[in-house]
Amino acid sequence: MNNNTREPLRIYTNKAKVAVMLTIFEAIILGIIQGITEWLPISSQGMTSLIMINVFNKSLADSLPIAIWLHTGTLLSAVVYFRKDVKEIITEIPAYLTSRDLRQKKGSLITFLLISTLITGIIGLPLILLATGIEDFSGKLATALIGLLLIITGLLQISASNMEKKRDKPVIMDSLIVGIAQGFAALPGISRSGITVSTLLLRNIEASQALRLSFLMSIPAVIAADLGMGAMGLLSFDIASMLALFFAFIVGILTIDLFIKAAKIFDFSKFCIALGIISILAYFL
């Protein structure tokens, strides 16, 4: 393997399969940004895509697979942070599979994660294929589109914040609706955590539980996305790709607790809307 500092991260489009060059420097910067922004409802995918499009001169089609791959690093951070929840879910799987109590299964967290992940894949996969197949999408237009989606995310958060939160346990309908919402987070600019937490709040799920469910949902969703992109030939692995993942993981571990607490205190909806407006205005400059 070549250890040159210009070693590229090769992410392929689903059409021509032309390698997208990402340097070691770019990989480190993107990993850091992913690790910081993943826990905030401001779309880490939107942030990394904006940087790639406007600073590193990548297209939207080039940026999207890289942005999705970066989630793998923060996925590992989430697994470490929620290790007790993850261990509990894994240990419950054998009993879940052998149980014939449908009523108990309906209220199970495993059922919630299975359904939400399945629905996410059904919605998100076509959106990923659509976005990565658009080769002539200009950087300015892509930035404006991401800005519009950031504004939508911010407005949704404002709506959710006014809801009365009651329930602690999700039901089947919650998993269906939040799975659909998470599927649309495949689009850069739609915050995965922002849209899923907001959706759960709109479904009257208590705030701390909504945050917990949102991050647990991210684990199978990111794994499924990585497997799907790998099967479609959108990824190959080298020094830069693994370095980006490493920095996303390390920064994610260092920031997750701080930013989860911050997300409960600060209103990031206004930041989303402001950044979205700036991104749209940039289209006309």
C-alpha positions as CSV (number, residue, x, y, z in Angstrom):
1,M,0.0,0.0,0.0
2,N,1.4,3.4,-0.9
3,N,2.1,5.6,2.1
4,N,2.3,8.8,0.1
5,T,0.5,11.7,1.8
6,R,-1.4,12.3,-1.4
7,E,-3.0,8.8,-1.2
8,P,-6.5,9.1,-2.5
9,L,-9.8,8.0,-1.0
10,R,-11.5,6.3,-4.0
11,I,-15.2,6.7,-3.9
12,Y,-16.9,5.7,-7.2
13,T,-20.1,6.9,-8.8
14,N,-22.5,4.3,-9.8
15,K,-22.2,5.2,-13.4
16,A,-18.6,5.7,-14.6
17,K,-16.9,4.5,-11.5
18,V,-14.2,7.2,-11.8
19,A,-12.0,7.6,-8.7
20,V,-12.6,10.7,-6.6
21,M,-9.3,11.9,-5.1
22,L,-9.2,12.9,-1.5
23,T,-5.9,13.8,0.1
24,I,-4.7,12.9,3.6
25,F,-5.3,16.6,4.6
26,E,-8.8,16.6,3.3
27,A,-9.5,13.2,5.0
28,I,-8.4,14.6,8.4
29,I,-10.4,17.8,8.1
30,L,-13.5,15.9,7.0
31,G,-13.1,13.4,9.9
32,I,-12.8,16.2,12.4
33,I,-15.9,18.0,11.1
34,Q,-17.9,14.7,11.1
35,G,-16.9,14.0,14.7
36,I,-18.0,17.4,15.9
37,T,-21.2,17.8,13.9
38,E,-22.7,14.3,14.0
39,W,-24.2,14.8,17.5
40,L,-25.8,18.2,16.7
41,P,-29.1,18.5,14.8
42,I,-27.4,20.5,12.0
43,S,-26.7,17.7,9.5
44,S,-23.1,16.5,9.6
45,Q,-23.6,15.1,6.1
46,G,-24.6,18.6,5.0
47,M,-21.6,20.2,6.6
48,T,-19.1,17.7,5.2
49,S,-20.7,18.0,1.7
50,L,-20.6,21.8,1.8
51,I,-16.9,21.7,2.7
52,M,-16.2,19.2,-0.1
53,I,-18.2,21.1,-2.7
54,N,-17.1,24.6,-1.8
55,V,-13.5,24.1,-0.4
56,F,-12.3,20.9,-2.0
57,N,-14.0,21.3,-5.3
58,K,-16.0,18.1,-5.3
59,S,-19.3,17.6,-7.0
60,L,-22.5,16.6,-5.1
61,A,-22.3,13.1,-6.6
62,D,-18.7,12.8,-5.5
63,S,-19.3,14.2,-2.0
64,L,-22.3,12.1,-0.9
65,P,-20.7,8.6,-0.7
66,I,-17.8,10.2,1.2
67,A,-20.1,11.9,3.6
68,I,-22.0,8.7,4.2
69,W,-18.8,6.8,4.8
70,L,-17.7,9.3,7.4
71,H,-20.7,8.3,9.5
72,T,-19.0,4.9,10.1
73,G,-16.5,6.6,12.4
74,T,-19.1,8.3,14.5
75,L,-21.1,5.0,14.4
76,L,-18.2,3.4,16.3
77,S,-18.3,6.3,18.7
78,A,-22.0,5.8,19.3
79,V,-21.5,2.0,19.9
80,V,-18.9,2.8,22.5
81,Y,-21.0,5.5,24.2
82,F,-24.2,3.4,24.2
83,R,-22.4,0.1,24.8
84,K,-24.7,-0.9,27.6
85,D,-27.8,-0.4,25.4
86,V,-26.1,-2.2,22.5
87,K,-25.0,-5.1,24.8
88,E,-28.6,-5.4,26.2
89,I,-30.1,-5.5,22.7
90,I,-27.6,-8.2,21.5
91,T,-28.3,-10.4,24.6
92,E,-32.0,-10.1,24.0
93,I,-31.9,-11.2,20.4
94,P,-32.0,-15.0,21.0
95,A,-35.1,-14.7,23.3
96,Y,-36.7,-12.3,20.8
97,L,-36.2,-14.8,18.0
98,T,-37.7,-17.7,19.9
99,S,-40.5,-15.8,21.5
100,R,-44.1,-16.3,20.2
101,D,-45.5,-13.5,22.3
102,L,-46.4,-11.0,19.5
103,R,-47.7,-8.4,22.0
104,Q,-44.3,-8.4,23.7
105,K,-42.5,-8.2,20.4
106,K,-44.5,-5.2,19.3
107,G,-43.2,-3.2,22.3
108,S,-39.6,-4.4,21.9
109,L,-36.8,-2.1,21.1
110,I,-35.5,-4.7,18.6
111,T,-38.8,-4.5,16.7
112,F,-38.5,-0.7,16.6
113,L,-35.0,-0.8,15.2
114,L,-35.8,-3.6,12.7
115,I,-38.8,-1.7,11.2
116,S,-37.2,1.7,11.3
117,T,-34.0,0.4,9.6
118,L,-36.0,-1.4,6.9
119,I,-38.1,1.6,6.1
120,T,-35.0,3.8,6.1
121,G,-33.4,1.6,3.5
122,I,-36.5,1.6,1.3
123,I,-36.6,5.4,1.3
124,G,-32.9,6.2,1.5
125,L,-31.4,3.9,-1.1
126,P,-33.2,5.4,-4.1
127,L,-32.2,8.9,-2.9
128,I,-28.6,7.9,-2.6
129,L,-28.6,6.4,-6.1
130,L,-30.3,9.5,-7.5
131,A,-27.9,11.9,-5.9
132,T,-24.8,9.9,-6.8
133,G,-26.0,9.6,-10.4
134,I,-26.3,13.3,-11.0
135,E,-22.9,14.3,-12.5
136,D,-23.8,17.7,-13.9
137,F,-25.1,19.2,-10.7
138,S,-23.1,22.5,-10.1
139,G,-21.5,23.2,-6.8
140,K,-23.5,26.4,-6.3
141,L,-26.8,24.7,-7.0
142,A,-25.9,21.8,-4.7
143,T,-25.0,24.3,-2.0
144,A,-28.4,26.0,-2.4
145,L,-30.2,22.7,-2.2
146,I,-28.4,21.8,1.0
147,G,-29.2,25.2,2.3
148,L,-32.9,24.6,1.6
149,L,-32.9,21.3,3.4
150,L,-31.1,22.9,6.4
151,I,-33.9,25.4,6.6
152,I,-36.5,22.6,6.5
153,T,-34.6,20.8,9.3
154,G,-34.6,24.0,11.4
155,L,-38.3,24.6,10.9
156,L,-39.1,21.0,11.8
157,Q,-37.1,21.3,15.1
158,I,-39.0,24.5,16.0
159,S,-42.3,22.7,15.4
160,A,-41.2,19.7,17.5
161,S,-40.0,21.9,20.4
162,N,-43.6,23.2,20.9
163,M,-45.1,19.7,21.4
164,E,-46.0,18.2,24.7
165,K,-43.8,15.1,25.4
166,K,-45.6,12.3,27.2
167,R,-44.6,8.7,26.2
168,D,-41.5,6.9,27.0
169,K,-41.9,3.8,24.8
170,P,-42.3,3.8,21.0
171,V,-45.0,1.8,19.2
172,I,-45.1,0.3,15.7
173,M,-46.4,3.5,14.1
174,D,-43.5,5.4,15.6
175,S,-41.0,3.1,14.0
176,L,-42.7,3.4,10.6
177,I,-42.8,7.2,10.7
178,V,-39.3,7.8,12.1
179,G,-37.9,5.2,9.6
180,I,-39.4,7.3,6.8
181,A,-37.9,10.4,8.3
182,Q,-34.5,8.8,8.7
183,G,-34.6,7.7,5.0
184,F,-34.8,11.3,3.9
185,A,-31.6,12.0,5.9
186,A,-29.7,10.4,3.0
187,L,-30.0,13.8,1.5
188,P,-27.1,16.1,2.6
189,G,-28.7,19.0,4.6
190,I,-31.3,16.9,6.3
191,S,-29.9,16.2,9.8
192,R,-30.3,12.6,10.7
193,S,-30.4,13.2,14.4
194,G,-32.4,16.4,13.9
195,I,-35.1,14.9,11.8
196,T,-35.4,11.7,13.8
197,V,-35.5,13.4,17.2
198,S,-37.9,16.0,15.9
199,T,-40.2,13.3,14.5
200,L,-40.1,11.4,17.7
201,L,-40.9,14.6,19.7
202,L,-43.8,15.2,17.3
203,R,-45.0,11.7,18.1
204,N,-45.0,12.8,21.8
205,I,-42.0,10.7,22.8
206,E,-40.2,12.1,25.9
207,A,-37.1,14.2,24.9
208,S,-34.3,12.1,26.5
209,Q,-35.8,8.9,25.1
210,A,-36.1,10.5,21.7
211,L,-32.4,11.3,21.7
212,R,-31.5,7.8,22.9
213,L,-33.7,6.1,20.2
214,S,-32.3,8.4,17.5
215,F,-28.7,7.5,18.2
216,L,-29.5,3.7,18.5
217,M,-31.3,4.0,15.2
218,S,-28.1,5.3,13.6
219,I,-26.1,2.1,14.3
220,P,-28.0,-0.4,12.0
221,A,-28.8,2.4,9.5
222,V,-25.1,3.3,8.9
223,I,-24.1,-0.4,8.8
224,A,-26.8,-1.0,6.2
225,A,-25.7,2.1,4.2
226,D,-22.0,1.0,4.2
227,L,-23.0,-2.5,3.1
228,G,-25.2,-1.1,0.3
229,M,-22.5,1.3,-1.0
230,G,-19.9,-1.5,-0.9
231,A,-22.2,-3.8,-2.9
232,M,-22.8,-1.1,-5.4
233,G,-19.1,-0.4,-5.8
234,L,-19.3,3.1,-4.4
235,L,-16.4,2.6,-2.0
236,S,-12.9,1.3,-1.9
237,F,-10.6,1.4,1.1
238,D,-7.2,3.0,1.5
239,I,-5.1,5.0,3.9
240,A,-7.1,8.2,3.4
241,S,-10.5,6.6,3.9
242,M,-9.4,4.8,7.0
243,L,-7.7,8.0,8.4
244,A,-11.0,9.9,7.8
245,L,-12.9,7.2,9.7
246,F,-10.3,7.2,12.5
247,F,-10.5,11.0,13.1
248,A,-14.3,10.9,13.0
249,F,-14.2,8.2,15.6
250,I,-11.7,9.9,17.9
251,V,-13.3,13.3,17.7
252,G,-16.7,11.7,18.1
253,I,-15.7,9.9,21.3
254,L,-14.3,13.2,22.7
255,T,-17.4,15.3,21.9
256,I,-20.5,13.0,22.1
257,D,-21.3,13.5,25.7
258,L,-20.7,17.2,25.6
259,F,-22.8,17.8,22.5
260,I,-25.7,15.5,23.6
261,K,-25.9,17.7,26.7
262,A,-25.6,20.8,24.6
263,A,-28.4,19.6,22.2
264,K,-30.7,19.4,25.2
265,I,-30.0,23.0,26.2
266,F,-29.3,25.1,23.1
267,D,-31.7,25.8,20.2
268,F,-29.8,24.7,17.1
269,S,-32.8,25.3,14.8
270,K,-31.8,28.9,14.3
271,F,-28.3,27.9,13.4
272,C,-29.7,25.5,10.8
273,I,-32.0,28.2,9.3
274,A,-29.2,30.8,9.3
275,L,-26.7,28.5,7.6
276,G,-29.4,27.5,5.2
277,I,-30.1,31.1,4.2
278,I,-26.4,31.8,3.8
279,S,-26.0,28.7,1.5
280,I,-29.0,29.8,-0.6
281,L,-27.7,33.4,-0.9
282,A,-24.3,32.0,-2.0
283,Y,-26.0,30.7,-5.1
284,F,-26.8,34.3,-6.3
285,L,-23.3,35.7,-5.6
